[in-house]
């Protein structure tokens, strides 16, 4: 098992494996610690003995880690381990030859999980970019505008219905269709009605226009 952690951040770590009948855990020893520019590498040797042949599922494999200057430890689920034992031998020399093969297979799987966990931890600690913040703010604004459109759609005021459509194009898409602007002027200043068939067509068009950038919000409009 190889642990790759940030330099000078983790005080120590420990793996916790669930008990499995027929599989005896003999212990874990540290093989060495060395540092690189990417972090501290700690190698551990996990020793287990299978009392009989079969498939052993160790789920979950838990990881306890202590961060320097913290009094408490933290625990995360590192993943699961499956060990396949084709035959268990009572001879001491055969058992010595068998367990490293299983440990190697398990270490590859656990190493992948460790790297994935560290990557996710770094992503979680990385602040969002300005583009991502702007997108989140735009999504929040779009959610409010869709709620207004939904209320107006089920209402009876044609001015509110056309205005709710118009505001989504203006605030989110920054490109207002010409026929929408003309129809808005006729309804708001000419006192015209907003026919249901035209309203449905405009909502369908708005759904298609939103779909490339806001697919989840577009699905909400399809159900309108």
N, C-alpha and C positions, 0 to 999 in steps of 0.2 A: 504494500500500500504506500503510495506516495502522496504526500500532502504538499501543496504549493500555496503558501500564504503570503500576504504582504509583509515586507520587511519590517521587523521591530514592532509588529502590531499584536500578534497572538502570543500569549504566554505559554499555553500548552493546549493540546487537543487529546481527545480520547474517543474511541469507537465503542459503541454498545450494540451487541448482536443479540437477537432473541434466542431463547433456548429452543433447540430442535432435538427431538428424541432420536437417538442413534448417532448424533454428531456431538462430539466432545471437544470443547475449546480448551486447548492446552495453555494458551497465553499469547501475549504480544510483546515483542521487544523492539527497541529502537535500534536501527542499523546505522544511523548517522545523520548529521544535520550540516548543511552547507548553504551559504547565501549566494545569490546572484543579483543582478540589477533588477530582475523581475520579482524577486521575493525570496523567502526562505523555503528551502526544500527539505522536508523531513521524511525519512524512509522508515517504515515499520514492517516487521515480519510477523504475520499472523499464523499461528500454528494450530491446526485442528486435526482430529482423528475421527474417522468414520468407523463405527462399530459394525455396520452392515451396509450392503450395497443398496442403492436406490437414489432417489432425487431429493435433495434437501433444499427447502426454500427458507431463506432468512429474510424476513420482511416484517418490519422495516429495519434497515441499518441506520442507526442514529449516530450523530456526530455531536459530541460536546466540545465546546471550545471556550477558552478563557481569553479575554482581551486584556492587555496590560492596563494597569491602573483601574480595573473594574474588580469589585469584590464578588460578583456573581458570575456564573457561567451561563452560556447560551446553548440551546440545543436545536438542531435542525435535522430533518430527515434527508439523509444522503442518497437513499435509493433502496434497492433490494439486491440480494445475492442468491443465485441458484447454483448449487454444486451437484454435479452428476457423478456418482460413484458406481462404476461398472462392477467392481468386485472388491470386497474388503478382505484383507489377508490378516492372518494371525501371526505371520512372521514379522519380526521387528524390522528386518532390512527392507522388506517390500513396502511396509507402511512408511518407512522413511523416504522411499523413492516416490511414493504416490502423492503425498500431501503437497509437495511444491508445485505439481502440475495444477492442482485445484487452486492453490493460492495465486499462481500466476494468472489464471483465467479470471479469478475474482478481482485481482488487483487492476487488471486492464479495465474492467467494468467500473470499478470504484474510482479509478483515476479519471475516467470520462465524466463521471458524476461530479467529482471534485472541481474539475476545470469548469464545468457548466455552472456549478453553484457560485464559484468565484466570479465568473463573468457576469452572472445575474446580480451579484452583490455590487459589483462595480457599476453596472448600469443603473441600479437603484440609487446609488450614491451620486450619480452624475446628474447635475441640474439640466432640465430641458433646454433646448436651444430656443432662440428668439422666434424662429419659424414655428416650432412646435407650440410655444406659448400663444402665438398669434392664431394658430389653427384651433387650439382649444377654446380661445375666447370667441372665435367665429362660430364654432359649433354650439357654444352656449347661447349666443345671440340667435342662431338659426333655430334652436329648440324653442325659444320664446316666440319667435315669429311663426313657427309652425303651429304652436298652441293658439296663437291669435287667429291664424287661418282656419283652424279647426272650429273655433267658436263662431267665426263669421260665416263659415260654410253652412253651419246648421242654423244660422240666424235668418232674418228676413230683410235686413238692410243691404241693398245692392252696393251702396257706397263703401260700407265696411268690407264686403266681400271682395270687391275689386282692389281696394286699398291694401288688404292683407296680402294678396298676390303680388301687387306692385312693390311693396316694401321688401319682400324676399329677394326679388330681382335687384332692387336698388342697393340693399345693405350687404347682400352675400355674393351675388353673381356679377355685379357692376356692369351689367349689360341688359338693358330693358328692351324687349321686343317692340317694334314700332306699332304693331296692331294692338298691343296691350296698352301702350300710352294713349293711343287714339280712343280706344274703348273706355279707358279711365276718364278721359276728358268728357266724353259723351254722357257717362253715367253721373259723374260728380258735378258737371256744370250744365249739362243738358237735361238732367232729370230723367234719363232713360233707365229702363230696367236692365237687369243682368240675366239674360236667358240661361237656363240650366245647362243646355247643350254647350254653349260657349264657355261656361264656367268649367265644365268637365274637360273640355279640350285644353283650356289653359292650365288646369291642374296637371293633366297628363303631360303637357309640354314641360312644365316646371319640374315634374318628376324626372324626366329624361335629362334635363339640363343639370340637375343636382347630382344625379347618379354617379358620374365619374369621380367627383371629389368627396361627396357625402352619401355613400351608398345606404347607410343605416337610416338616415333621415329621409332618403328617397323612398325606402320601403314603408315608412310611416305614411307618406302621401298616397301610396298605392292603396292603402287601406282606408283612405278618407272617403 
